[in-house]
Amino acid sequence: MDLAKSGIKILVPKNPVKSRTAVDGFQSESPEKLDPVEQGQEDTVAPEVAAEKPVGALLGPGAERARMGSRPRIHPLVPQVPGPVTAAMATGLAVNGKGTSPFMDALTANGTTSIQTSVTGVTASKRKFIDDRRDQPFDKRLRFSVRQTESAYRYRDIVVRKQDGFTHILLSTKSSENNSLNPEVMREVQSALSTAAADDSKLVLLSAVGSVFCCGLDFIYFIRRLTDDRKRESTKMAEAIRNFVNTFIQFKKPIIVAVNGPAIGLGASILPLCDVVWANEKAWFQTPYTTFGQSPDGCSTVMFPKIMGGASANEMLLSGRKLTAQEACGKGLVSQVFWPGTFTQEVMVRIKELASCNPVVLEESKALVRCNMKMELEQANERECEVLKKIWGSAQGMDSMLKYLQRKIDEF
């Protein structure tokens, strides 16, 4: 039979690893220009995405991901500035804080041309890719995405999937880069956890879309709002963190975390508040609070010493030591480490086993483990947020945050 005359098309799937650069739309960027964390790192996508792909769909090169509606998975770990840090902003920081600082004075005097140029250069190719993608023809039959669920109409920065026996919450932020946390993201996570606490879910699986788990607090968001009324905004931000952390402390059902990539700051400190933590081999963990110019959060001042001992905890909280996945597992921060190629499968097998257990047994078992810790953690959370409020309300604290942002832009 002549296949050419019959009109039958034979579809040969492309190797996703070899064609990753073309698919993601970053052809103009060479590997050496990318962030070191992103080099050689595979995309970790929710297992539901693979299951929802159309069978036999004929897609041209680079069109599959564009038509799926997913965003590019390669993100720099440097937070992207949504608005320029202007000289007026720096001056406002000094005036509202009733004092000046060398960095603010320098920023005011020299302008922000270098900062704006750096950020513009980094995001130029991404903006071009997004603009080009909007012009592509749209086929409704090919629109398959993790966001095509009921939760897509309720949440902007997370994806919530109700599975058989458990709720899957994935960080997939649009209002911040690299799944970093601002009040909007934290409120959505709290809302999803409240829903899971009230429905028939036996447990919650927390993970992330992309190659980064969570980059901690969104400092750009904070800096822009602290320029208005530092005292008022620092109080609101500390309150948002307090409520977010208390939600984890008070949640009665088991929370399982699948860490697919870097977990930094608050993204790492909340892990001990969960019940089981599984990590990708390529994940790493860091809480460089002194580098950020802030004090610890997420009850890390209590849980880190309990888990890994005082010396190791101080090394992470004070000097910002970075732990690999294997090191974190050895110190008790992570339960198990899985190979990147089979990470999703390993997680889902274990989650389904847990979801088959008696829900009363799961909840009561967690209550027995945590019964003597709840009050201690709530008090620690309150102390940490009070210190954060004090630091953010000072000119020195804002100066440290601005220096950190400038340093990261220069390094990138």
C-alpha positions as CSV (number, residue, x, y, z in Angstrom):
1,M,0.0,0.0,0.0
2,D,1.4,3.4,-1.0
3,L,1.2,5.6,2.1
4,A,1.9,8.7,0.1
5,K,-1.2,8.2,-2.1
6,S,-3.4,7.1,0.8
7,G,-3.1,10.4,2.6
8,I,-2.3,8.7,5.9
9,K,0.1,10.9,8.0
10,I,2.6,9.2,10.3
11,L,3.3,11.3,13.3
12,V,6.8,11.0,14.8
13,P,7.1,12.6,18.3
14,K,9.9,15.0,18.7
15,N,12.5,14.6,21.5
16,P,11.3,17.2,24.1
17,V,14.8,17.6,25.5
18,K,16.5,18.3,22.2
19,S,13.9,20.8,21.1
20,R,13.4,22.6,24.4
21,T,15.1,25.8,23.3
22,A,13.0,26.2,20.2
23,V,9.8,25.3,22.0
24,D,10.3,27.7,24.8
25,G,11.0,30.5,22.4
26,F,14.4,31.5,23.7
27,Q,16.4,30.9,20.5
28,S,18.2,34.3,20.9
29,E,19.7,33.3,24.3
30,S,22.7,31.1,24.5
31,P,23.0,28.6,27.4
32,E,25.9,30.5,29.0
33,K,23.7,33.6,29.4
34,L,21.0,31.8,31.3
35,D,21.0,31.6,35.1
36,P,23.2,28.8,36.4
37,V,20.3,27.2,38.1
38,E,18.4,26.9,34.8
39,Q,21.2,25.3,32.9
40,G,20.5,21.6,32.4
41,Q,17.4,21.7,34.5
42,E,14.3,19.9,33.2
43,D,10.9,21.4,33.3
44,T,8.7,19.9,36.0
45,V,5.1,20.1,35.0
46,A,2.0,18.8,36.8
47,P,1.2,15.2,35.8
48,E,-2.2,16.4,34.7
49,V,-0.7,18.3,31.7
50,A,0.7,15.1,30.1
51,A,-2.6,13.4,30.5
52,E,-4.6,16.1,28.9
53,K,-2.5,16.4,25.6
54,P,-4.6,15.6,22.5
55,V,-3.7,12.3,20.8
56,G,-2.6,12.5,17.2
57,A,-2.6,16.3,17.0
58,L,-0.4,17.6,14.3
59,L,1.6,20.5,15.5
60,G,4.4,22.4,13.8
61,P,7.8,23.1,15.5
62,G,7.4,25.3,18.6
63,A,3.6,25.5,18.2
64,E,2.6,22.8,20.7
65,R,3.4,24.8,23.9
66,A,2.2,28.1,22.4
67,R,-1.2,26.6,21.6
68,M,-1.4,24.9,25.0
69,G,-1.5,28.3,26.5
70,S,1.4,27.6,28.9
71,R,4.0,30.3,29.7
72,P,7.7,29.8,29.0
73,R,9.2,27.6,31.7
74,I,12.6,29.3,31.8
75,H,12.6,32.2,34.3
76,P,15.6,34.0,35.8
77,L,15.8,33.8,39.5
78,V,16.3,37.6,39.6
79,P,12.9,39.2,40.2
80,Q,11.7,41.3,37.3
81,V,11.0,44.9,38.1
82,P,7.4,45.6,37.1
83,G,8.1,49.4,37.3
84,P,11.3,51.4,37.3
85,V,12.9,52.2,40.6
86,T,13.0,55.9,40.1
87,A,14.9,58.6,41.8
88,A,11.7,59.9,43.2
89,M,11.0,56.5,44.8
90,A,14.4,56.5,46.4
91,T,13.9,60.0,47.7
92,G,10.5,59.0,49.0
93,L,12.0,56.2,51.0
94,A,14.4,58.5,52.7
95,V,11.7,61.1,53.4
96,N,9.1,58.7,54.7
97,G,11.8,56.9,56.8
98,K,12.8,60.3,58.3
99,G,16.4,59.6,57.4
100,T,18.8,59.0,54.5
101,S,21.1,56.2,53.5
102,P,24.2,56.1,51.3
103,F,22.6,53.7,48.8
104,M,19.5,55.9,48.5
105,D,21.5,59.0,48.1
106,A,23.6,57.4,45.4
107,L,20.6,56.1,43.6
108,T,19.0,59.5,43.7
109,A,22.1,61.2,42.4
110,N,23.0,58.8,39.6
111,G,19.6,57.9,38.4
112,T,18.5,54.3,37.5
113,T,19.7,54.0,33.9
114,S,21.8,50.9,34.6
115,I,19.0,49.2,36.5
116,Q,16.4,49.9,33.8
117,T,18.9,48.9,31.0
118,S,19.6,45.6,32.7
119,V,16.0,44.7,33.3
120,T,15.0,45.8,29.8
121,G,17.7,43.7,28.2
122,V,16.7,40.6,30.2
123,T,13.0,40.8,29.3
124,A,13.2,42.0,25.7
125,S,13.3,38.5,24.1
126,K,10.5,37.2,26.4
127,R,8.2,40.1,25.4
128,K,8.9,39.6,21.7
129,F,8.1,35.9,22.1
130,I,4.8,36.6,23.9
131,D,3.8,39.3,21.2
132,D,4.6,36.8,18.4
133,R,2.6,34.1,20.1
134,R,-0.5,36.2,20.3
135,D,-0.5,36.5,16.5
136,Q,-0.6,32.7,15.9
137,P,-3.9,31.1,14.8
138,F,-5.9,29.7,17.6
139,D,-7.5,26.2,17.4
140,K,-10.0,25.5,20.2
141,R,-9.5,21.8,19.8
142,L,-5.9,22.1,20.9
143,R,-6.4,24.2,24.0
144,F,-5.3,21.8,26.7
145,S,-3.8,23.2,29.8
146,V,-3.7,22.7,33.6
147,R,-5.6,25.9,33.9
148,Q,-8.6,24.4,32.0
149,T,-10.3,23.5,35.3
150,E,-12.9,25.1,37.5
151,S,-10.1,26.7,39.6
152,A,-9.0,28.7,36.6
153,Y,-12.0,31.0,37.2
154,R,-11.2,31.4,40.9
155,Y,-7.4,31.7,41.1
156,R,-4.8,33.7,39.3
157,D,-1.5,32.6,40.8
158,I,-2.2,29.0,41.7
159,V,-3.7,26.0,40.0
160,V,-6.0,23.7,42.1
161,R,-6.9,20.2,41.0
162,K,-9.3,18.1,42.9
163,Q,-8.0,14.5,42.6
164,D,-9.4,11.2,43.8
165,G,-8.9,11.5,47.6
166,F,-6.7,14.6,47.7
167,T,-6.3,18.2,46.5
168,H,-3.4,19.2,44.4
169,I,-2.2,22.9,44.7
170,L,0.4,24.1,42.3
171,L,2.1,27.5,42.5
172,S,1.9,29.1,39.0
173,T,2.2,32.8,39.7
174,K,1.3,35.5,37.2
175,S,1.6,38.5,39.5
176,S,5.2,37.6,40.5
177,E,8.2,35.9,38.9
178,N,9.5,32.5,39.9
179,N,6.6,31.6,42.1
180,S,7.6,34.2,44.7
181,L,5.1,35.2,47.4
182,N,3.2,38.4,47.7
183,P,-0.1,39.0,49.6
184,E,-2.2,38.0,46.6
185,V,-0.5,34.7,46.1
186,M,-0.6,34.0,49.8
187,R,-4.3,34.7,50.0
188,E,-5.0,32.3,47.2
189,V,-3.0,29.5,48.8
190,Q,-4.9,30.1,52.1
191,S,-8.2,30.0,50.2
192,A,-7.4,26.7,48.5
193,L,-6.3,25.2,51.8
194,S,-9.5,26.3,53.5
195,T,-11.5,24.6,50.8
196,A,-9.5,21.4,51.1
197,A,-10.0,21.5,54.9
198,A,-13.7,21.5,54.5
199,D,-14.2,19.1,51.6
200,D,-13.6,15.3,51.4
201,S,-9.9,15.6,50.6
202,K,-7.8,13.3,52.8
203,L,-4.6,15.3,52.2
204,V,-3.1,18.2,50.2
205,L,-0.2,17.9,47.7
206,L,1.7,21.2,47.3
207,S,4.0,21.6,44.3
208,A,4.8,24.2,41.5
209,V,4.6,24.6,37.8
210,G,8.0,25.2,36.1
211,S,11.6,24.6,37.2
212,V,11.4,26.7,40.4
213,F,9.5,25.8,43.5
214,C,9.3,29.1,45.3
215,C,11.7,32.1,45.5
216,G,10.3,33.4,48.8
217,L,9.0,36.9,49.3
218,D,8.4,39.2,46.3
219,F,10.7,42.1,47.3
220,I,9.8,44.2,44.3
221,Y,6.2,44.2,45.4
222,F,7.2,45.1,48.9
223,I,9.5,48.0,47.9
224,R,6.9,49.6,45.7
225,R,4.3,49.7,48.4
226,L,6.6,50.7,51.2
227,T,7.3,53.9,49.4
228,D,3.7,55.1,50.1
229,D,3.4,54.7,53.9
230,R,6.2,52.6,55.3
231,K,4.7,52.1,58.8
232,R,1.2,51.2,57.5
233,E,2.4,49.0,54.6
234,S,5.0,47.1,56.7
235,T,2.3,46.3,59.2
236,K,0.0,45.0,56.4
237,M,2.8,42.8,54.9
238,A,3.8,41.4,58.3
239,E,0.1,40.6,58.9
240,A,-0.2,38.8,55.5
241,I,2.8,36.6,56.4
242,R,1.5,35.9,59.9
243,N,-1.9,34.7,58.5
244,F,-0.2,32.7,55.7
245,V,2.1,30.8,58.1
246,N,-0.7,30.3,60.7
247,T,-2.8,28.6,58.0
248,F,-0.1,25.9,57.7
249,I,0.3,25.6,61.4
250,Q,-3.5,25.1,62.0
251,F,-4.2,22.9,59.0
252,K,-5.5,19.5,60.3
253,K,-5.0,17.3,57.3
254,P,-1.6,16.1,56.1
255,I,0.3,18.5,53.7
256,I,2.7,16.8,51.3
257,V,5.2,19.0,49.4
258,A,6.9,18.0,46.2
259,V,9.8,20.4,45.7
260,N,10.7,20.4,42.0
261,G,13.4,23.2,42.1
262,P,15.0,25.9,44.2
263,A,13.2,26.8,47.5
264,I,14.4,30.1,48.9
265,G,13.5,32.2,51.9
266,L,9.9,31.7,53.0
267,G,9.6,29.0,50.3
268,A,12.0,26.9,52.3
269,S,11.1,27.9,55.8
270,I,7.5,26.7,55.5
271,L,8.6,23.2,54.6
272,P,8.9,22.0,58.2
273,L,5.4,23.1,58.9
274,C,4.2,20.5,56.4
275,D,4.2,16.8,57.1
276,V,6.2,15.2,54.3
277,V,8.7,16.8,51.9
278,W,9.9,15.1,48.7
279,A,12.5,16.7,46.6
280,N,13.8,16.5,43.0
281,E,17.5,15.7,42.9
282,K,18.1,19.1,41.2
283,A,16.3,21.1,44.0
284,W,18.2,23.2,46.5
285,F,17.3,25.1,49.6
286,Q,18.5,28.4,51.0
287,T,17.4,31.0,53.6
288,P,19.7,34.0,53.0
289,Y,17.8,36.3,55.3
290,T,20.8,38.5,56.2
291,T,21.5,39.0,52.5
292,F,18.0,40.1,52.0
293,G,18.3,42.5,54.8
294,Q,15.5,40.9,56.9
295,S,15.0,38.5,59.8
296,P,13.8,34.9,59.6
297,D,10.2,34.0,59.0
298,G,7.9,30.9,58.7
299,C,8.8,29.7,62.2
300,S,12.2,28.8,61.0
301,T,13.7,30.1,64.2
302,V,12.0,27.2,66.0
303,M,11.7,24.4,63.4
304,F,15.2,24.6,61.9
305,P,17.0,24.0,65.2
306,K,14.5,21.2,66.0
307,I,15.1,19.5,62.7
308,M,18.8,20.0,62.0
309,G,20.3,21.2,65.3
310,G,21.4,24.7,66.4
311,A,24.7,24.9,64.5
312,S,23.3,23.9,61.1
313,A,20.2,26.0,61.6
314,N,22.4,29.1,62.4
315,E,24.5,28.3,59.3
316,M,21.4,28.5,57.2
317,L,19.6,31.4,58.9
318,L,22.6,33.6,59.5
319,S,25.1,32.9,56.8
320,G,22.6,31.7,54.1
321,R,24.3,28.3,53.4
322,K,22.8,26.6,50.4
323,L,21.8,23.0,50.8
324,T,21.5,20.5,48.0
325,A,18.6,18.1,47.9
326,Q,20.8,15.3,49.3
327,E,22.2,17.5,52.1
328,A,18.7,18.7,53.0
329,C,17.6,15.0,53.2
330,G,20.6,14.2,55.4
331,K,19.7,17.1,57.8
332,G,16.0,16.1,58.0
333,L,14.5,19.0,56.0
334,V,13.5,16.6,53.2
335,S,12.1,13.1,53.6
336,Q,13.2,11.6,50.3
337,V,15.0,12.6,47.1
338,F,13.9,11.3,43.7
339,W,15.6,11.3,40.3
340,P,14.5,14.2,38.1
341,G,13.3,11.9,35.2
342,T,10.9,10.0,37.4
343,F,10.1,12.6,40.1
344,T,6.5,13.1,39.1
345,Q,5.7,9.4,38.8
346,E,7.4,8.7,42.2
347,V,5.4,11.4,43.9
348,M,2.1,10.4,42.4
349,V,2.5,6.7,43.3
350,R,3.1,7.6,47.0
351,I,0.3,10.2,47.1
352,K,-2.2,7.7,45.8
353,E,-1.1,5.2,48.4
354,L,-1.6,7.8,51.2
355,A,-5.0,8.9,49.7
356,S,-6.2,5.3,50.0
357,C,-5.8,5.4,53.8
358,N,-8.6,6.1,56.3
359,P,-9.0,9.9,56.5
360,V,-9.7,9.8,60.3
361,V,-6.5,7.8,60.9
362,L,-4.5,10.3,58.8
363,E,-5.9,13.4,60.6
364,E,-5.6,11.9,64.1
365,S,-2.1,10.7,63.5
366,K,-1.0,14.3,62.5
367,A,-2.8,15.7,65.5
368,L,-0.8,13.4,67.8
369,V,2.5,14.4,66.2
370,R,1.7,18.2,66.3
371,C,-0.3,18.4,69.6
372,N,2.5,19.9,71.6
373,M,3.8,22.2,68.9
374,K,0.9,24.3,67.8
375,M,1.0,27.0,70.5
376,E,4.8,27.2,70.3
377,L,4.7,27.7,66.5
378,E,2.0,30.4,66.7
379,Q,4.0,32.3,69.3
380,A,7.2,32.0,67.2
381,N,5.3,33.3,64.1
382,E,4.0,36.3,66.1
383,R,7.5,37.2,67.3
384,E,9.0,36.8,63.8
385,C,6.4,39.0,62.2
386,E,6.8,41.7,64.9
387,V,10.6,41.9,64.1
388,L,9.9,42.0,60.4
389,K,7.5,44.9,60.8
390,K,10.2,46.7,62.8
391,I,12.9,46.1,60.2
392,W,10.7,47.0,57.2
393,G,9.6,50.2,58.9
394,S,13.3,51.4,59.2
395,A,15.4,53.2,56.7
396,Q,18.2,50.7,57.2
397,G,16.0,47.8,56.4
398,M,14.8,49.3,53.1
399,D,18.4,50.2,52.3
400,S,19.4,46.6,52.7
401,M,16.6,45.4,50.5
402,L,17.5,47.9,47.7
403,K,21.2,46.9,47.9
404,Y,20.2,43.2,47.5
405,L,18.1,44.0,44.5
406,Q,20.8,46.1,42.9
407,R,23.4,43.3,43.6
408,K,21.2,40.6,42.0
409,I,20.7,42.8,38.9
410,D,24.4,43.4,38.6
411,E,25.2,39.7,38.9
412,F,22.6,38.8,36.3
